[in-house]
Amino acid sequence: MMGEPAQKLGLELIIQTPHLEDPAVGIAKAVVYAEVGDAIATSRLAAQCDVIGFENEFVDLPNLKLIPHQENLFRPSLQSLEPLLDKYNQRCYLQELELPNPQFWLLENPNQDNYNFSYPLVLKARRHGYDGQGTIVVKNQAELITAWQSMSSGSILGSVLGEEFIPFTKELSIIAARATTGEIRIYPIFETQQEDQVCRRVFAPAAVSQEVVLLAEKIITTILESTKVVGLFAVELFLTETGKLLVNEIAPRTHNSGHLTIDACPTSQFEQYLRAIAEQPLGEVNLQTAGAVMVNLLGYAGLDQDNYLDKKQLLEQIPHSHFYWYGKNLRPGRKLGHITILIPEVNSQGMQEQMRAIAHQVESIWYS
């Protein structure tokens, strides 16, 4: 999804990946075969590139800082990423910026007597958690001890982030890019719906008040300007019953909730990211349709190539649909593709009912 707009913008793409079968290999000018967190391999990548961007948080900051001229090589810069990659440090950074945070604790042992929290409690791995991995909700002391021992033993940091459980009414996402000139472009705010802590569907625009929109825009603008980032960030947010907006996490990269921008906006988040880091003018970010629904297509037991082809044909018959298959190895629970359905106009049902009906139609076909 980054590769196609790179060709459109006249950029030559070189990627670092350990896998010959990765989808991007087929459209890259060259490939450095290594794990994405391998900083030595990234130094070889740097010798072939004018600028290096990131599509995930598997970043070895200390060793990347040893690469010559890294100050102008990486976008976002390593300095921009430094307060964000560790989720505990990210919480502290948000607190310093006086942005709305849930309560949080650094759990260096599982003894509740040392902390002033109640259950349920959210535990998060400080590094490398995504798609629900590295996040556990515990309901009592016994679950806390078991989860803490499992999570901390697999971490070189030896500690876990604990967060207050937020009984939200909506989960929201806002995405914005910042250019080298300091210009910022903010996409409309989206509603994301999770199941088992994995994003299942995204609705655009989110049904929220203008006050919530302005506050979300203020939050992401503050983050972009304080980090002086060149690139694109997403901010996940909780909206509570009282209308309070809290930051869940910052994703310093393109984000799953922004996949619908490929079809619903003049400039996709992937093209926008490349425009920002390649010093090209940022593109327009408005919705060019009344609404849009994106549904992630997850792998499940029994799925095979023939099976998905039959379902693909059914999904493509949905009016105004755009189907994407990533070419990944099949695995239950893995995001194998997505479909975006544009809504040209609001019917008598209303936008929210239309969105729910479309998502139900897609999932009834995919998981039948």
VMD Tcl script that draws the C-alpha trace (Angstrom):
set ca {
  {0.00 0.00 0.00}
  {3.02 2.28 0.38}
  {4.63 0.95 -2.78}
  {1.97 1.95 -5.28}
  {1.89 5.65 -4.33}
  {5.70 5.62 -4.32}
  {5.59 4.80 -8.02}
  {2.93 7.49 -8.59}
  {5.16 10.10 -6.91}
  {8.27 9.05 -8.85}
  {10.02 7.62 -5.79}
  {12.28 4.58 -5.97}
  {11.41 2.07 -3.26}
  {13.98 -0.04 -1.42}
  {12.71 -2.18 1.43}
  {14.16 -4.05 4.39}
  {12.39 -7.33 5.11}
  {13.42 -10.89 6.05}
  {10.91 -12.60 3.75}
  {11.23 -13.30 0.03}
  {7.46 -13.76 -0.22}
  {6.51 -10.39 1.29}
  {4.07 -8.59 -1.05}
  {6.23 -5.44 -1.33}
  {9.24 -7.41 -2.63}
  {7.64 -7.67 -6.06}
  {7.36 -3.91 -6.55}
  {10.59 -2.76 -4.87}
  {13.62 -1.59 -6.83}
  {15.86 -3.43 -4.36}
  {15.57 -5.39 -1.12}
  {17.76 -5.71 1.97}
  {16.88 -9.11 3.39}
  {16.97 -8.81 7.19}
  {14.63 -8.43 10.14}
  {13.14 -4.95 10.22}
  {14.71 -4.28 13.62}
  {18.23 -5.21 12.43}
  {20.11 -1.90 12.66}
  {23.23 -3.29 10.94}
  {21.12 -4.19 7.92}
  {19.53 -0.73 8.07}
  {23.00 0.78 7.72}
  {23.27 -1.12 4.41}
  {19.84 0.21 3.48}
  {20.99 3.73 4.34}
  {23.85 3.48 1.85}
  {21.26 3.12 -0.94}
  {18.67 5.67 0.23}
  {18.10 9.40 0.53}
  {15.49 8.94 3.24}
  {14.22 6.01 5.33}
  {10.67 5.77 6.65}
  {9.02 3.37 9.08}
  {5.86 1.29 8.82}
  {6.01 -0.16 12.35}
  {7.54 0.39 15.78}
  {10.18 -2.36 15.67}
  {12.91 0.23 15.89}
  {16.31 -0.22 17.57}
  {16.90 3.42 18.47}
  {20.33 3.11 20.17}
  {21.91 1.30 17.23}
  {20.19 3.36 14.56}
  {21.70 6.44 16.18}
  {25.15 5.06 15.27}
  {24.39 5.27 11.53}
  {26.18 8.29 9.99}
  {24.04 11.33 9.16}
  {20.99 9.73 10.80}
  {19.67 13.18 11.82}
  {18.47 13.84 8.26}
  {18.08 10.24 7.11}
  {15.12 8.97 9.12}
  {11.62 10.41 8.87}
  {10.15 10.52 11.46}
  {13.48 11.36 13.07}
  {14.80 9.13 15.82}
  {14.38 12.08 18.19}
  {10.68 12.29 17.27}
  {10.21 8.58 17.95}
  {12.19 8.45 21.19}
  {9.38 9.40 23.63}
  {6.80 7.22 21.85}
  {8.11 3.70 21.25}
  {8.02 2.62 24.89}
  {4.36 2.76 25.94}
  {5.19 3.81 29.51}
  {7.43 6.62 28.24}
  {4.66 7.58 25.84}
  {2.19 7.92 28.74}
  {4.69 10.10 30.63}
  {5.21 12.23 27.54}
  {1.46 12.77 27.10}
  {1.27 13.74 30.77}
  {4.06 16.30 30.27}
  {2.09 17.75 27.35}
  {-1.00 17.95 29.61}
  {-3.01 15.84 27.18}
  {-5.87 13.70 28.57}
  {-4.55 10.32 29.75}
  {-6.08 7.40 31.65}
  {-4.41 6.81 35.01}
  {-1.34 4.63 34.57}
  {1.32 2.85 36.62}
  {4.72 1.28 35.99}
  {4.26 -2.23 37.39}
  {7.65 -3.51 38.49}
  {6.10 -6.22 40.64}
  {2.57 -7.69 40.82}
  {1.90 -6.72 44.44}
  {-1.22 -4.57 44.39}
  {-0.42 -3.12 47.83}
  {2.21 -0.93 46.17}
  {-0.28 0.72 43.81}
  {-3.54 2.60 44.05}
  {-5.59 0.93 41.31}
  {-8.78 -1.10 41.06}
  {-10.00 -3.87 38.76}
  {-10.46 -4.42 35.90}
  {-6.94 -3.27 34.99}
  {-5.34 -3.12 31.56}
  {-1.79 -4.49 31.26}
  {0.33 -3.54 28.25}
  {3.77 -4.65 27.12}
  {5.98 -1.58 26.97}
  {7.36 -2.44 23.53}
  {6.17 -4.18 20.34}
  {2.51 -4.72 21.16}
  {0.03 -4.44 18.29}
  {-3.29 -5.93 17.09}
  {-4.19 -6.89 20.64}
  {-0.88 -8.65 21.23}
  {0.81 -7.47 24.39}
  {-2.46 -6.25 25.96}
  {-4.36 -8.14 28.68}
  {-7.33 -7.08 30.81}
  {-7.15 -8.60 34.32}
  {-10.07 -8.78 36.74}
  {-8.41 -9.73 40.03}
  {-5.10 -10.16 41.86}
  {-4.59 -13.75 40.73}
  {-4.98 -12.80 37.05}
  {-2.66 -9.84 37.58}
  {0.12 -12.03 39.01}
  {-0.17 -14.58 36.19}
  {-0.27 -11.95 33.45}
  {2.53 -9.84 34.95}
  {4.84 -12.86 35.25}
  {4.16 -13.83 31.63}
  {4.57 -10.33 30.20}
  {7.54 -9.17 32.27}
  {9.53 -12.39 31.74}
  {9.39 -11.84 27.99}
  {10.56 -8.23 28.26}
  {14.12 -7.01 28.71}
  {12.59 -4.05 30.58}
  {11.32 -6.33 33.36}
  {8.20 -4.23 33.92}
  {4.73 -3.73 32.50}
  {2.49 -0.72 31.92}
  {-0.73 -0.78 33.92}
  {-3.65 1.42 32.87}
  {-7.04 2.27 34.26}
  {-9.82 0.45 32.39}
  {-11.90 3.01 30.47}
  {-15.61 2.17 29.94}
  {-15.78 4.07 26.65}
  {-18.78 4.63 24.38}
  {-16.68 4.91 21.22}
  {-13.12 4.26 20.12}
  {-11.90 6.91 17.71}
  {-8.89 7.45 15.49}
  {-7.43 10.62 14.07}
  {-4.60 10.69 11.54}
  {-2.46 13.65 10.48}
  {0.71 14.38 8.55}
  {3.32 17.06 9.16}
  {5.69 18.29 6.44}
  {9.23 19.66 6.71}
  {7.67 23.15 6.39}
  {5.58 22.56 9.52}
  {2.35 22.32 7.52}
  {-0.15 19.88 9.06}
  {-3.05 18.13 7.31}
  {-5.60 16.29 9.47}
  {-7.94 13.61 8.17}
  {-11.57 13.42 9.38}
  {-12.04 11.56 12.64}
  {-12.96 7.87 12.27}
  {-14.74 5.43 14.58}
  {-12.96 2.10 15.05}
  {-14.66 -1.02 16.39}
  {-12.56 -3.75 18.00}
  {-13.23 -7.40 18.76}
  {-10.77 -9.33 20.91}
  {-8.64 -6.15 20.84}
  {-8.24 -6.37 17.05}
  {-9.75 -3.74 14.74}
  {-12.66 -5.31 12.86}
  {-14.30 -2.31 11.22}
  {-13.93 1.46 10.72}
  {-16.70 3.99 10.06}
  {-16.11 7.40 8.51}
  {-17.02 9.97 9.49}
  {-17.41 9.22 13.19}
  {-20.74 10.29 14.69}
  {-19.35 12.75 17.23}
  {-19.91 16.38 18.10}
  {-17.90 19.21 16.60}
  {-16.49 19.82 20.07}
  {-15.00 16.28 20.09}
  {-13.59 16.78 16.58}
  {-11.88 20.03 17.57}
  {-10.44 18.49 20.73}
  {-9.09 15.48 18.79}
  {-7.51 17.83 16.25}
  {-5.93 19.84 19.06}
  {-4.51 16.65 20.61}
  {-2.85 15.40 17.42}
  {-1.61 18.87 16.48}
  {0.03 19.23 19.90}
  {1.76 15.86 19.48}
  {2.99 16.58 15.95}
  {4.31 20.01 16.84}
  {5.93 18.98 20.11}
  {7.81 16.09 18.49}
  {8.52 18.19 15.35}
  {7.79 15.05 13.39}
  {8.13 14.81 9.62}
  {5.77 12.05 8.61}
  {2.36 10.79 9.65}
  {0.96 9.78 13.04}
  {-2.32 8.24 14.19}
  {-3.80 8.78 17.63}
  {-6.26 6.28 19.08}
  {-8.80 7.84 21.44}
  {-11.47 6.79 23.93}
  {-14.73 8.76 24.12}
  {-16.55 8.33 27.45}
  {-20.25 8.71 28.29}
  {-19.58 12.16 29.73}
  {-17.98 13.31 26.47}
  {-14.44 13.12 27.84}
  {-11.74 12.29 25.29}
  {-8.70 10.28 26.41}
  {-5.62 9.21 24.45}
  {-5.34 5.44 24.17}
  {-2.14 5.20 22.11}
  {-0.03 7.06 19.57}
  {0.93 5.08 16.47}
  {3.92 6.87 14.84}
  {3.13 5.46 11.37}
  {0.32 4.74 8.93}
  {-2.55 3.03 10.74}
  {-5.11 0.31 10.07}
  {-7.94 2.77 10.67}
  {-6.69 4.84 7.73}
  {-6.92 2.13 5.07}
  {-10.23 3.57 3.87}
  {-8.44 6.79 2.87}
  {-7.19 4.91 -0.23}
  {-10.68 5.13 -1.72}
  {-12.53 7.68 0.41}
  {-10.06 10.62 0.31}
  {-8.20 12.43 -2.49}
  {-4.87 11.49 -0.86}
  {-4.43 8.17 0.94}
  {-2.56 8.06 4.23}
  {0.20 6.08 2.47}
  {0.69 8.67 -0.25}
  {0.50 11.45 2.34}
  {3.24 9.85 4.42}
  {5.49 9.59 1.38}
  {4.72 13.17 0.38}
  {5.73 14.37 3.84}
  {9.04 12.49 4.03}
  {9.97 13.18 0.38}
  {9.35 16.93 0.76}
  {6.47 16.97 -1.71}
  {3.35 19.10 -1.12}
  {0.81 17.46 1.18}
  {-2.43 16.35 -0.47}
  {-6.09 17.02 0.32}
  {-7.59 14.95 3.14}
  {-11.34 15.55 2.98}
  {-13.85 12.72 2.55}
  {-14.94 12.72 -1.10}
  {-18.03 10.64 -0.34}
  {-20.83 10.93 2.22}
  {-19.40 8.05 4.22}
  {-17.24 4.95 4.11}
  {-16.96 1.60 5.87}
  {-13.76 -0.48 6.08}
  {-13.87 -4.08 7.31}
  {-10.72 -6.07 8.06}
  {-10.78 -9.60 6.64}
  {-9.20 -11.87 9.23}
  {-7.99 -15.41 8.68}
  {-9.92 -18.21 10.33}
  {-9.67 -21.99 10.64}
  {-10.46 -23.78 7.39}
  {-9.67 -20.80 5.14}
  {-7.83 -21.75 1.95}
  {-7.08 -20.03 -1.35}
  {-10.11 -21.48 -3.15}
  {-12.39 -20.55 -0.27}
  {-11.30 -16.92 -0.21}
  {-11.70 -16.61 -4.01}
  {-15.37 -17.54 -3.72}
  {-15.90 -15.02 -0.95}
  {-13.93 -12.36 -2.84}
  {-16.34 -12.63 -5.77}
  {-19.33 -12.19 -3.45}
  {-17.77 -9.19 -1.70}
  {-16.93 -7.48 -4.99}
  {-20.62 -7.57 -5.92}
  {-21.43 -5.16 -3.10}
  {-22.05 -1.72 -4.71}
  {-19.22 0.82 -4.39}
  {-16.85 -1.78 -2.89}
  {-13.06 -1.87 -3.14}
  {-11.45 -5.19 -2.21}
  {-7.80 -5.59 -1.16}
  {-6.00 -8.89 -0.66}
  {-2.51 -8.59 0.81}
  {-0.97 -11.85 -0.37}
  {0.15 -12.83 3.13}
  {0.51 -16.40 4.32}
  {-2.84 -17.64 5.62}
  {-3.18 -17.83 9.40}
  {-6.19 -17.66 11.74}
  {-6.57 -14.18 13.21}
  {-4.18 -12.54 10.74}
  {-5.30 -9.49 8.76}
  {-5.30 -10.96 5.26}
  {-7.06 -8.13 3.47}
  {-9.73 -5.49 3.78}
  {-12.73 -4.14 1.92}
  {-13.88 -0.53 1.77}
  {-17.43 0.36 0.76}
  {-18.17 3.96 -0.12}
  {-21.57 5.48 0.71}
  {-22.41 8.11 -1.94}
  {-25.43 9.51 -0.08}
  {-27.38 9.11 3.13}
  {-30.63 7.16 2.75}
  {-33.74 7.12 4.95}
  {-32.04 4.75 7.42}
  {-29.46 7.34 8.36}
  {-25.69 7.12 8.02}
  {-25.01 5.07 11.14}
  {-27.61 2.44 10.27}
  {-26.25 2.24 6.72}
  {-22.74 1.70 8.04}
  {-23.81 -1.03 10.46}
  {-25.83 -2.79 7.76}
  {-22.90 -2.75 5.33}
  {-20.46 -4.10 7.93}
  {-22.93 -6.87 8.82}
  {-23.33 -7.78 5.16}
  {-19.55 -8.07 4.66}
  {-18.97 -10.12 7.80}
  {-21.90 -12.42 7.06}
  {-20.23 -13.30 3.75}
  {-16.67 -13.56 5.03}
  {-17.36 -15.55 8.20}
  {-20.30 -17.59 6.90}
}
mol new
graphics top color blue
foreach p $ca { graphics top sphere $p radius 0.5 }
foreach p [lrange $ca 0 end-1] q [lrange $ca 1 end] { graphics top cylinder $p $q radius 0.2 }
display resetview
